[in-house]
Amino acid sequence: MKIAVFGTYVRRPDGRRMHFDILVRDESPDKDVDTVLAHGRRYLAAKRVPAEALVAQKCCFCHVESAPPAVEQEIRRTGFAIIELQNCD
């Protein structure tokens, strides 16, 4: 499966900047910005981070790559996957 990777940055309430990638199928409507932002807000809600901090200017398409099996399985199950990179605790 080819996936689109969206680099995402959000300012947390404690001032630290979260950095995570949102991974979706490389096809419409999955890679449409509004869909990707909705996935990001769902992830932030699970982390108890205010979702209004996520805007299109802070969630940008980066590249397309082949998904490893675990990521492919997660995308098939939920429609997206997250790779936590910085301050996602």
OpenMM code with the backbone's topology and positions (N, CA, C; nanometers):
from openmm import Vec3, app, unit

residues = "MET LYS ILE ALA VAL PHE GLY THR TYR VAL ARG ARG PRO ASP GLY ARG ARG MET HIS PHE ASP ILE LEU VAL ARG ASP GLU SER PRO ASP LYS ASP VAL ASP THR VAL LEU ALA HIS GLY ARG ARG TYR LEU ALA ALA LYS ARG VAL PRO ALA GLU ALA LEU VAL ALA GLN LYS CYS CYS PHE CYS HIS VAL GLU SER ALA PRO PRO ALA VAL GLU GLN GLU ILE ARG ARG THR GLY PHE ALA ILE ILE GLU LEU GLN ASN CYS ASP".split()
positions = [
    Vec3(0.0851, -0.1185, 0.0000),
    Vec3(0.0000, 0.0000, 0.0000),
    Vec3(0.0888, 0.1237, 0.0000),
    Vec3(0.0571, 0.2156, -0.0885),
    Vec3(0.1250, 0.3457, -0.0885),
    Vec3(0.0522, 0.4372, 0.0090),
    Vec3(0.1293, 0.5075, 0.0913),
    Vec3(0.0699, 0.5981, 0.1890),
    Vec3(0.1247, 0.7389, 0.1707),
    Vec3(0.0391, 0.8353, 0.2009),
    Vec3(0.0791, 0.9761, 0.2032),
    Vec3(0.1131, 1.0114, 0.3473),
    Vec3(0.2232, 1.0812, 0.3654),
    Vec3(0.2711, 1.1200, 0.4981),
    Vec3(0.2533, 1.2709, 0.5137),
    Vec3(0.1862, 1.3100, 0.6217),
    Vec3(0.1627, 1.4512, 0.6524),
    Vec3(0.2355, 1.4863, 0.7815),
    Vec3(0.3376, 1.5707, 0.7722),
    Vec3(0.4094, 1.6192, 0.8901),
    Vec3(0.3217, 1.7178, 0.9644),
    Vec3(0.3073, 1.6977, 1.0954),
    Vec3(0.2107, 1.7751, 1.1737),
    Vec3(0.2751, 1.8295, 1.3001),
    Vec3(0.2465, 1.9559, 1.3285),
    Vec3(0.2999, 2.0242, 1.4470),
    Vec3(0.1859, 2.0909, 1.5222),
    Vec3(0.1849, 2.0752, 1.6540),
    Vec3(0.0808, 2.1346, 1.7380),
    Vec3(0.1457, 2.1879, 1.8650),
    Vec3(0.1092, 2.3083, 1.9047),
    Vec3(0.1560, 2.3657, 2.0314),
    Vec3(0.0679, 2.3112, 2.1435),
    Vec3(0.1301, 2.2442, 2.2393),
    Vec3(0.0571, 2.1880, 2.3539),
    Vec3(0.0265, 2.2972, 2.4558),
    Vec3(-0.0699, 2.2724, 2.5453),
    Vec3(-0.1012, 2.3716, 2.6490),
    Vec3(0.0183, 2.4058, 2.7380),
    Vec3(0.1130, 2.3113, 2.7534),
    Vec3(0.2310, 2.3385, 2.8366),
    Vec3(0.3406, 2.4124, 2.7597),
    Vec3(0.3130, 2.4498, 2.6344),
    Vec3(0.4077, 2.5272, 2.5546),
    Vec3(0.4985, 2.4447, 2.4657),
    Vec3(0.5092, 2.3150, 2.4910),
    Vec3(0.5943, 2.2312, 2.4060),
    Vec3(0.5268, 2.2071, 2.2711),
    Vec3(0.6085, 2.1836, 2.1701),
    Vec3(0.5565, 2.1589, 2.0360),
    Vec3(0.5553, 2.0093, 2.0081),
    Vec3(0.4362, 1.9572, 1.9818),
    Vec3(0.4228, 1.8173, 1.9406),
    Vec3(0.4564, 1.8075, 1.7923),
    Vec3(0.5208, 1.6980, 1.7565),
    Vec3(0.5495, 1.6692, 1.6159),
    Vec3(0.5127, 1.5238, 1.5929),
    Vec3(0.4224, 1.5015, 1.4990),
    Vec3(0.3839, 1.3651, 1.4637),
    Vec3(0.3462, 1.3614, 1.3166),
    Vec3(0.3542, 1.2429, 1.2587),
    Vec3(0.3138, 1.2235, 1.1197),
    Vec3(0.1788, 1.1538, 1.1168),
    Vec3(0.0921, 1.2001, 1.0281),
    Vec3(-0.0355, 1.1347, 1.0026),
    Vec3(-0.0197, 1.0603, 0.8704),
    Vec3(-0.0472, 0.9309, 0.8713),
    Vec3(-0.0306, 0.8460, 0.7539),
    Vec3(-0.1676, 0.8017, 0.7038),
    Vec3(-0.1926, 0.8184, 0.5749),
    Vec3(-0.3195, 0.7787, 0.5135),
    Vec3(-0.2912, 0.7152, 0.3777),
    Vec3(-0.3915, 0.6459, 0.3224),
    Vec3(-0.3772, 0.5922, 0.1869),
    Vec3(-0.3481, 0.7069, 0.0901),
    Vec3(-0.2656, 0.6803, -0.0078),
    Vec3(-0.2316, 0.7825, -0.1077),
    Vec3(-0.3382, 0.7863, -0.2169),
    Vec3(-0.4601, 0.8200, -0.1760),
    Vec3(-0.5705, 0.8321, -0.2713),
    Vec3(-0.6771, 0.9228, -0.2107),
    Vec3(-0.7553, 0.9831, -0.2981),
    Vec3(-0.8667, 1.0660, -0.2505),
    Vec3(-0.9832, 0.9737, -0.2170),
    Vec3(-1.0645, 1.0019, -0.1174),
    Vec3(-1.0622, 1.1212, -0.0334),
    Vec3(-0.9701, 1.1096, 0.0878),
    Vec3(-0.9019, 0.9947, 0.1037),
    Vec3(-0.8199, 0.9719, 0.2236),
    Vec3(-0.7152, 1.0799, 0.2454),
    Vec3(-0.6517, 1.1272, 0.1371),
    Vec3(-0.5433, 1.2242, 0.1527),
    Vec3(-0.5894, 1.3692, 0.1395),
    Vec3(-0.7212, 1.3914, 0.1325),
    Vec3(-0.7735, 1.5281, 0.1318),
    Vec3(-0.7426, 1.5940, 0.2659),
    Vec3(-0.7061, 1.7200, 0.2635),
    Vec3(-0.6611, 1.7902, 0.3844),
    Vec3(-0.7651, 1.7847, 0.4959),
    Vec3(-0.8919, 1.8050, 0.4642),
    Vec3(-0.9943, 1.8029, 0.5692),
    Vec3(-1.0028, 1.6662, 0.6365),
    Vec3(-0.9879, 1.5603, 0.5586),
    Vec3(-0.9903, 1.4250, 0.6143),
    Vec3(-0.8701, 1.4024, 0.7038),
    Vec3(-0.7532, 1.4436, 0.6581),
    Vec3(-0.6306, 1.4271, 0.7370),
    Vec3(-0.6402, 1.5068, 0.8671),
    Vec3(-0.6901, 1.6299, 0.8593),
    Vec3(-0.7061, 1.7112, 0.9804),
    Vec3(-0.8033, 1.6459, 1.0781),
    Vec3(-0.9094, 1.5844, 1.0281),
    Vec3(-1.0045, 1.5149, 1.1161),
    Vec3(-0.9354, 1.4004, 1.1893),
    Vec3(-0.8491, 1.3268, 1.1203),
    Vec3(-0.7733, 1.2194, 1.1859),
    Vec3(-0.6808, 1.2778, 1.2928),
    Vec3(-0.6163, 1.3886, 1.2609),
    Vec3(-0.5284, 1.4535, 1.3580),
    Vec3(-0.6037, 1.4987, 1.4817),
    Vec3(-0.7219, 1.5531, 1.4620),
    Vec3(-0.8030, 1.5978, 1.5770),
    Vec3(-0.8469, 1.4793, 1.6624),
    Vec3(-0.8781, 1.3691, 1.5980),
    Vec3(-0.9150, 1.2469, 1.6721),
    Vec3(-0.7975, 1.1992, 1.7578),
    Vec3(-0.6791, 1.1992, 1.6999),
    Vec3(-0.5585, 1.1608, 1.7740),
    Vec3(-0.5351, 1.2560, 1.8911),
    Vec3(-0.5449, 1.3867, 1.8666),
    Vec3(-0.5230, 1.4848, 1.9733),
    Vec3(-0.6255, 1.4693, 2.0848),
    Vec3(-0.7495, 1.4417, 2.0506),
    Vec3(-0.8527, 1.4213, 2.1529),
    Vec3(-0.8166, 1.3026, 2.2416),
    Vec3(-0.7640, 1.1965, 2.1820),
    Vec3(-0.7226, 1.0796, 2.2601),
    Vec3(-0.6066, 1.1138, 2.3532),
    Vec3(-0.5251, 1.2116, 2.3145),
    Vec3(-0.4117, 1.2568, 2.3959),
    Vec3(-0.4515, 1.3683, 2.4926),
    Vec3(-0.5771, 1.4122, 2.4866),
    Vec3(-0.6287, 1.5216, 2.5695),
    Vec3(-0.5564, 1.6540, 2.5419),
    Vec3(-0.5281, 1.6763, 2.4139),
    Vec3(-0.4683, 1.8020, 2.3680),
    Vec3(-0.5764, 1.8755, 2.2890),
    Vec3(-0.5962, 2.0044, 2.3140),
    Vec3(-0.7010, 2.0783, 2.2423),
    Vec3(-0.6857, 2.0662, 2.0904),
    Vec3(-0.7877, 2.0143, 2.0269),
    Vec3(-0.7824, 1.9888, 1.8830),
    Vec3(-0.7842, 2.1163, 1.8003),
    Vec3(-0.8325, 2.2275, 1.8573),
    Vec3(-0.8372, 2.3518, 1.7792),
    Vec3(-0.6972, 2.4027, 1.7454),
    Vec3(-0.5956, 2.3481, 1.8093),
    Vec3(-0.4579, 2.3877, 1.7804),
    Vec3(-0.4105, 2.3356, 1.6446),
    Vec3(-0.4833, 2.2402, 1.5868),
    Vec3(-0.4423, 2.1796, 1.4607),
    Vec3(-0.5075, 2.2530, 1.3438),
    Vec3(-0.4250, 2.3126, 1.2591),
    Vec3(-0.4730, 2.3836, 1.1404),
    Vec3(-0.3924, 2.3376, 1.0196),
    Vec3(-0.4445, 2.3634, 0.9010),
    Vec3(-0.3809, 2.3154, 0.7785),
    Vec3(-0.2377, 2.3655, 0.7630),
    Vec3(-0.2082, 2.4863, 0.8125),
    Vec3(-0.0728, 2.5397, 0.7981),
    Vec3(0.0288, 2.4585, 0.8791),
    Vec3(-0.0176, 2.3823, 0.9767),
    Vec3(0.0715, 2.3034, 1.0616),
    Vec3(0.0620, 2.1542, 1.0317),
    Vec3(-0.0059, 2.1200, 0.9229),
    Vec3(-0.0216, 1.9804, 0.8812),
    Vec3(-0.0019, 1.9771, 0.7307),
    Vec3(0.1174, 1.9408, 0.6875),
    Vec3(0.1532, 1.9527, 0.5461),
    Vec3(0.1941, 1.8183, 0.4872),
    Vec3(0.1527, 1.7969, 0.3627),
    Vec3(0.1953, 1.6780, 0.2897),
    Vec3(0.3472, 1.6786, 0.2770),
    Vec3(0.4090, 1.5639, 0.3063),
    Vec3(0.5556, 1.5520, 0.2963),
    Vec3(0.5973, 1.4659, 0.1775),
    Vec3(0.5507, 1.3408, 0.1763),
    Vec3(0.5941, 1.2486, 0.0725),
    Vec3(0.5033, 1.1259, 0.0698),
    Vec3(0.5292, 1.0390, -0.0285),
    Vec3(0.4592, 0.9111, -0.0417),
    Vec3(0.5625, 0.8016, -0.0223),
    Vec3(0.5215, 0.6960, 0.0481),
    Vec3(0.6111, 0.5821, 0.0687),
    Vec3(0.5281, 0.4551, 0.0763),
    Vec3(0.5959, 0.3412, 0.0760),
    Vec3(0.5285, 0.2130, 0.0949),
    Vec3(0.5102, 0.1890, 0.2436),
    Vec3(0.3918, 0.1420, 0.2800),
    Vec3(0.3616, 0.1196, 0.4214),
    Vec3(0.4166, -0.0145, 0.4676),
    Vec3(0.4815, -0.0163, 0.5859),
    Vec3(0.5173, -0.1447, 0.6451),
    Vec3(0.3891, -0.2171, 0.6879),
    Vec3(0.3938, -0.3486, 0.7060),
    Vec3(0.2725, -0.4250, 0.7367),
    Vec3(0.1924, -0.3734, 0.8564),
    Vec3(0.2570, -0.3351, 0.9644),
    Vec3(0.1841, -0.2880, 1.0836),
    Vec3(0.1084, -0.1585, 1.0543),
    Vec3(0.1697, -0.0685, 0.9790),
    Vec3(0.1045, 0.0582, 0.9430),
    Vec3(-0.0117, 0.0309, 0.8477),
    Vec3(0.0100, -0.0560, 0.7516),
    Vec3(-0.0965, -0.0911, 0.6575),
    Vec3(-0.2171, -0.1488, 0.7319),
    Vec3(-0.1922, -0.2350, 0.8274),
    Vec3(-0.3002, -0.2949, 0.9061),
    Vec3(-0.3768, -0.1878, 0.9849),
    Vec3(-0.3059, -0.0943, 1.0468),
    Vec3(-0.3703, 0.0129, 1.1229),
    Vec3(-0.4542, 0.1027, 1.0317),
    Vec3(-0.4032, 0.1345, 0.9145),
    Vec3(-0.4778, 0.2184, 0.8206),
    Vec3(-0.6031, 0.1457, 0.7720),
    Vec3(-0.5929, 0.0168, 0.7460),
    Vec3(-0.7114, -0.0596, 0.7042),
    Vec3(-0.8158, -0.0637, 0.8159),
    Vec3(-0.7693, -0.0674, 0.9404),
    Vec3(-0.8600, -0.0772, 1.0549),
    Vec3(-0.9256, 0.0565, 1.0885),
    Vec3(-0.8474, 0.1671, 1.0901),
    Vec3(-0.8989, 0.2957, 1.1394),
    Vec3(-0.9032, 0.4067, 1.0339),
    Vec3(-0.8384, 0.3843, 0.9198),
    Vec3(-0.8342, 0.4881, 0.8167),
    Vec3(-0.7092, 0.5738, 0.8211),
    Vec3(-0.6306, 0.5606, 0.9285),
    Vec3(-0.5074, 0.6382, 0.9406),
    Vec3(-0.4154, 0.5716, 1.0424),
    Vec3(-0.2915, 0.6189, 1.0454),
    Vec3(-0.1951, 0.5771, 1.1473),
    Vec3(-0.1150, 0.7004, 1.1867),
    Vec3(-0.0595, 0.6963, 1.3062),
    Vec3(0.0201, 0.8070, 1.3590),
    Vec3(0.1595, 0.7560, 1.3917),
    Vec3(0.2598, 0.8337, 1.3557),
    Vec3(0.3960, 0.8101, 1.4038),
    Vec3(0.4302, 0.9277, 1.4942),
    Vec3(0.4499, 0.8994, 1.6222),
    Vec3(0.4839, 1.0038, 1.7195),
    Vec3(0.6331, 1.0327, 1.7107),
    Vec3(0.6687, 1.1601, 1.6933),
    Vec3(0.8082, 1.1977, 1.6738),
    Vec3(0.8654, 1.2797, 1.7893),
    Vec3(0.7946, 1.3813, 1.8369),
    Vec3(0.8465, 1.4657, 1.9455),
    Vec3(0.7332, 1.5113, 2.0367),
    Vec3(0.7584, 1.5053, 2.1672),
    Vec3(0.6680, 1.5602, 2.2701),
    Vec3(0.5243, 1.5110, 2.2578),
    Vec3(0.5076, 1.3834, 2.2293),
    Vec3(0.3737, 1.3252, 2.2156),
    Vec3(0.3322, 1.2463, 2.3398),
    Vec3(0.4054, 1.2658, 2.4496),
    Vec3(0.3746, 1.1931, 2.5730),
    Vec3(0.2528, 1.2481, 2.6421),
] * unit.nanometer
topology = app.Topology()
chain = topology.addChain("A")
for resn in residues:
    res = topology.addResidue(resn, chain)
    for name in ("N", "CA", "C"):
        topology.addAtom(name, app.Element.getBySymbol(name[0]), res)
